[in-house]
Amino acid sequence: MYHKPVMLEEAIEALNIKKGRNYIDCNLGGGGHTAEILRIGGNVLAFDIDENAIKHCKERFSKEIEGGFLKIANRNFKDIDEVAKENGLKEESVSGILYDLGTSTFQLKEEKKGFSFDDGTELDMRMDNSVAVTAYDLLVVLSEKQIEKLIVMYGEEPQAKKFAKVIKEAVKSSSRKLLASEIAELIKKSSRYSHSRIHPATRVFQALRIAVNSELENLRLSLERATPLLSKKGRLVVISFHSLEENIVKEVAGSQSNWLLVLGPKAPTDLEVEKNPSSRSAKMYVFERK
């Protein structure tokens, strides 16, 4: 069900894993990165807010969990400092922290979440079910102007004004909740580029997902709170997938006097992009604590 993580080999090499040392995987997903860290001999504290990912990895890594090499936290990575402390990780005790900010293929196709354009379910988009507001709730309560602003801010979509108008009119006139696939089709029909290789709703769906899950705010908090955990010469590796994430990484890095950029931005190889087109926008940054 779970895909091979983007830039897996590059990320593992960048972490410079040493046997017996502590590492944090902030985006567990299907466990691809964690599996490699464990294989080399590292101990892992892994985060994920997706209950299905947690269940999958608890089964996949049952022996490693039993042996004390892996601890899994069903928490948002913004709480990295708090969860690390709860699991016995003191300041300067972690040799590497990894952020793979890509949404897994499994999550995109998960039932009743609405991440995918062909998803015949409600537009939910919550990665954490404890979050009160869904993506569709936003479309109901926000004004057309507010929806436009959201799409511009989190999707950087040039046709935001047109799409906001079409979406708001459809939501207001419908006697039921529109499905994710229906909203995607509305956007496609109104787009100037309805036959584009990339679906016209891509940036709109990205914007809604980011807004619902407070992704950028949580990333900023997590990066700021991660620094004290890193040991000297400890590595912080971030794989981002759009400019908004990149900007957060650069801003936080600029405010941290003890971060040294050792690599980045590094793109995936042509071969990886050919095998996995979703990796085309990935960029990896590697920082080391002075």
C-alpha positions as CSV (number, residue, x, y, z in Angstrom):
1,M,0.0,0.0,0.0
2,Y,2.8,2.4,0.9
3,H,5.2,3.8,-1.7
4,K,9.0,3.9,-1.5
5,P,9.8,7.3,0.0
6,V,11.2,10.0,-2.3
7,M,15.1,10.3,-2.2
8,L,15.3,7.4,0.3
9,E,19.0,6.6,-0.3
10,E,20.0,10.3,-0.3
11,A,18.2,11.0,3.0
12,I,19.7,8.0,4.7
13,E,23.2,8.9,3.6
14,A,22.6,12.5,4.7
15,L,21.6,11.4,8.2
16,N,25.0,9.8,8.6
17,I,23.5,7.0,10.8
18,K,25.7,5.4,13.5
19,K,24.8,2.2,15.3
20,G,23.2,2.7,18.7
21,R,22.4,6.4,18.3
22,N,19.0,8.1,18.4
23,Y,17.1,9.4,15.4
24,I,13.7,11.0,14.9
25,D,11.5,10.3,11.9
26,C,8.9,13.1,11.9
27,N,6.8,11.6,9.1
28,L,6.6,7.8,9.6
29,G,4.1,7.0,6.8
30,G,4.7,3.4,5.6
31,G,8.0,3.3,7.5
32,G,10.4,3.4,4.6
33,H,12.9,5.7,6.2
34,T,12.5,4.2,9.6
35,A,13.2,0.7,8.2
36,E,16.5,1.8,6.8
37,I,17.6,3.6,10.0
38,L,16.7,0.5,12.0
39,R,18.5,-1.8,9.6
40,I,21.8,0.2,10.0
41,G,21.4,0.1,13.8
42,G,19.9,3.3,14.8
43,N,17.1,3.8,17.5
44,V,14.1,5.6,16.2
45,L,11.3,7.8,17.6
46,A,8.7,8.1,14.8
47,F,5.8,10.5,14.5
48,D,2.5,10.2,12.5
49,I,-1.0,11.5,13.0
50,D,-2.5,9.1,10.5
51,E,-4.0,6.2,12.5
52,N,-3.8,3.8,9.5
53,A,-0.1,4.5,9.1
54,I,0.4,3.9,12.8
55,K,-1.4,0.6,12.7
56,H,0.5,-0.5,9.6
57,C,3.9,0.2,11.2
58,K,3.1,-1.3,14.5
59,E,2.5,-4.6,12.6
60,R,5.5,-4.1,10.3
61,F,7.9,-3.3,13.1
62,S,6.5,-5.4,16.0
63,K,9.9,-7.0,16.7
64,E,11.7,-3.7,16.7
65,I,9.1,-2.1,19.0
66,E,9.3,-5.1,21.4
67,G,13.1,-4.8,21.4
68,G,12.9,-1.1,22.3
69,F,14.6,0.1,19.1
70,L,11.5,1.8,17.8
71,K,8.9,4.0,19.6
72,I,5.9,5.3,17.7
73,A,4.0,8.5,18.7
74,N,0.5,9.1,17.3
75,R,1.1,12.9,17.7
76,N,1.7,15.9,15.5
77,F,5.4,16.6,15.0
78,K,4.9,20.1,16.3
79,D,5.1,18.5,19.7
80,I,8.6,17.0,19.0
81,D,10.2,18.5,22.1
82,E,7.5,17.3,24.4
83,V,7.2,13.8,23.0
84,A,11.0,13.4,22.9
85,K,11.1,14.2,26.6
86,E,8.3,11.7,27.3
87,N,10.4,9.1,25.6
88,G,13.6,9.7,27.5
89,L,15.4,11.8,24.9
90,K,17.2,14.7,26.5
91,E,18.6,17.9,24.8
92,E,21.5,17.2,22.5
93,S,20.8,13.4,22.6
94,V,19.5,13.0,19.0
95,S,22.0,12.4,16.1
96,G,19.5,13.0,13.3
97,I,16.0,14.3,12.6
98,L,14.2,13.7,9.3
99,Y,11.2,15.5,7.8
100,D,9.8,13.9,4.6
101,L,7.0,16.4,4.0
102,G,5.4,14.4,1.1
103,T,1.9,13.0,1.6
104,S,1.9,9.3,1.0
105,T,0.1,7.7,-1.9
106,F,-1.9,5.6,0.6
107,Q,-3.1,8.8,2.3
108,L,-4.1,10.4,-1.0
109,K,-6.3,7.4,-1.9
110,E,-7.6,6.6,1.6
111,E,-11.3,6.1,1.9
112,K,-13.4,9.0,3.1
113,K,-10.7,11.6,3.2
114,G,-11.1,13.4,-0.2
115,F,-7.4,14.0,-0.9
116,S,-7.6,12.6,-4.4
117,F,-9.4,14.2,-7.4
118,D,-11.2,11.0,-8.3
119,D,-12.2,10.3,-4.7
120,G,-16.0,9.8,-4.5
121,T,-16.2,10.8,-0.9
122,E,-16.6,13.9,1.1
123,L,-13.9,16.6,1.0
124,D,-12.5,15.9,4.5
125,M,-8.7,16.2,4.2
126,R,-8.0,15.9,7.9
127,M,-4.9,13.8,8.5
128,D,-5.7,13.9,12.2
129,N,-9.4,12.9,12.9
130,S,-9.3,14.9,16.2
131,V,-9.2,18.2,14.1
132,A,-12.7,19.7,14.2
133,V,-12.9,21.4,10.8
134,T,-12.9,19.6,7.5
135,A,-12.0,21.1,4.1
136,Y,-15.7,21.2,3.1
137,D,-16.5,23.0,6.3
138,L,-14.1,25.7,5.2
139,L,-15.8,26.0,1.8
140,V,-19.1,26.5,3.6
141,V,-18.1,29.0,6.2
142,L,-15.6,31.1,4.2
143,S,-16.7,33.8,1.8
144,E,-15.8,33.7,-1.8
145,K,-13.1,36.3,-1.2
146,Q,-11.7,34.4,1.7
147,I,-11.6,31.2,-0.3
148,E,-9.7,33.0,-3.0
149,K,-7.2,34.4,-0.5
150,L,-6.7,30.9,0.9
151,I,-6.1,29.4,-2.6
152,V,-3.6,32.2,-3.3
153,M,-1.8,31.9,0.0
154,Y,-1.5,28.1,0.3
155,G,-1.8,27.1,-3.4
156,E,-0.2,30.0,-5.3
157,E,-2.8,29.4,-7.9
158,P,-3.1,32.1,-10.7
159,Q,-6.8,31.3,-11.3
160,A,-7.7,31.5,-7.7
161,K,-10.4,34.2,-8.2
162,K,-12.2,32.1,-10.9
163,F,-12.0,28.9,-8.9
164,A,-13.2,30.5,-5.7
165,K,-16.3,31.8,-7.5
166,V,-17.1,28.5,-9.1
167,I,-16.6,26.5,-5.9
168,K,-18.6,28.9,-3.6
169,E,-21.5,29.1,-6.0
170,A,-21.7,25.3,-6.3
171,V,-21.5,24.8,-2.5
172,K,-24.2,27.4,-1.8
173,S,-26.6,26.0,-4.4
174,S,-26.2,22.4,-3.6
175,S,-28.7,20.6,-1.3
176,R,-26.0,18.2,-0.2
177,K,-22.3,18.1,0.4
178,L,-20.4,17.9,-2.8
179,L,-17.9,15.1,-3.2
180,A,-14.1,15.6,-3.7
181,S,-14.4,14.4,-7.3
182,E,-17.3,16.8,-8.0
183,I,-15.3,19.8,-6.8
184,A,-12.3,18.7,-8.8
185,E,-14.4,18.4,-11.9
186,L,-15.9,21.9,-11.4
187,I,-12.4,23.3,-11.2
188,K,-11.2,21.4,-14.3
189,K,-14.2,22.6,-16.4
190,S,-13.6,26.3,-15.4
191,S,-9.8,26.2,-15.9
192,R,-8.1,27.8,-18.8
193,Y,-5.9,24.6,-18.9
194,S,-8.5,21.8,-18.6
195,H,-6.3,19.5,-20.7
196,S,-3.1,20.2,-18.7
197,R,-0.8,17.2,-17.8
198,I,-1.2,18.3,-14.2
199,H,-4.8,18.4,-12.9
200,P,-6.1,22.0,-12.6
201,A,-7.4,21.3,-9.1
202,T,-3.9,20.3,-7.8
203,R,-3.1,23.7,-6.2
204,V,-6.6,24.2,-4.8
205,F,-6.6,20.8,-3.1
206,Q,-3.1,21.5,-1.8
207,A,-4.3,24.8,-0.3
208,L,-7.2,23.2,1.4
209,R,-5.1,20.4,2.8
210,I,-2.5,22.8,4.2
211,A,-5.2,25.0,5.7
212,V,-7.1,22.2,7.4
213,N,-4.0,20.5,8.9
214,S,-2.2,23.8,9.8
215,E,0.8,22.3,8.0
216,L,3.0,25.3,7.6
217,E,2.5,26.6,11.2
218,N,3.2,23.1,12.5
219,L,6.3,22.7,10.4
220,R,7.7,26.1,11.7
221,L,7.0,25.1,15.3
222,S,8.5,21.7,14.9
223,L,11.7,22.9,13.3
224,E,12.2,25.5,16.0
225,R,11.7,23.0,18.7
226,A,13.9,20.3,17.1
227,T,17.1,22.3,17.4
228,P,17.9,21.8,21.1
229,L,17.4,18.0,20.7
230,L,20.2,17.7,18.2
231,S,23.7,16.7,19.4
232,K,26.7,18.6,18.1
233,K,27.3,17.6,14.5
234,G,23.8,16.1,14.5
235,R,22.0,16.2,11.2
236,L,18.6,17.7,10.3
237,V,17.3,16.6,6.9
238,V,14.2,18.1,5.3
239,I,12.6,16.9,2.0
240,S,10.1,19.6,0.8
241,F,7.7,19.5,-2.1
242,H,6.6,23.1,-2.7
243,S,7.9,26.6,-2.3
244,L,5.8,27.3,0.8
245,E,7.5,24.5,2.8
246,E,10.9,25.6,1.4
247,N,10.3,29.2,2.6
248,I,9.5,28.0,6.1
249,V,12.7,25.9,6.2
250,K,14.8,28.8,4.9
251,E,13.2,31.2,7.4
252,V,13.8,29.0,10.4
253,A,17.3,28.1,9.2
254,G,18.1,31.8,8.9
255,S,17.0,32.4,12.5
256,Q,19.1,29.5,13.9
257,S,22.7,30.6,14.5
258,N,23.8,27.1,15.2
259,W,22.5,25.5,11.9
260,L,25.1,24.9,9.2
261,L,23.8,24.2,5.7
262,V,25.8,21.2,4.4
263,L,23.7,20.3,1.3
264,G,20.8,21.7,-0.6
265,P,18.7,22.2,-2.3
266,K,19.3,18.7,-3.9
267,A,16.8,17.4,-6.4
268,P,16.0,13.7,-7.1
269,T,17.7,11.9,-10.0
270,D,16.2,11.8,-13.4
271,L,15.8,8.1,-13.0
272,E,13.7,8.5,-9.8
273,V,11.5,11.2,-11.4
274,E,11.0,8.8,-14.4
275,K,9.9,6.0,-12.0
276,N,8.0,8.2,-9.6
277,P,6.7,11.4,-11.3
278,S,5.4,12.7,-7.9
279,S,9.0,13.1,-6.8
280,R,9.7,15.8,-9.5
281,S,9.1,18.7,-7.1
282,A,11.1,17.3,-4.2
283,K,14.1,19.2,-2.8
284,M,16.3,18.0,0.0
285,Y,18.1,20.3,2.5
286,V,20.6,19.0,5.0
287,F,21.7,21.0,8.1
288,E,24.3,20.2,10.7
289,R,24.3,21.5,14.3
290,K,27.5,23.4,14.9
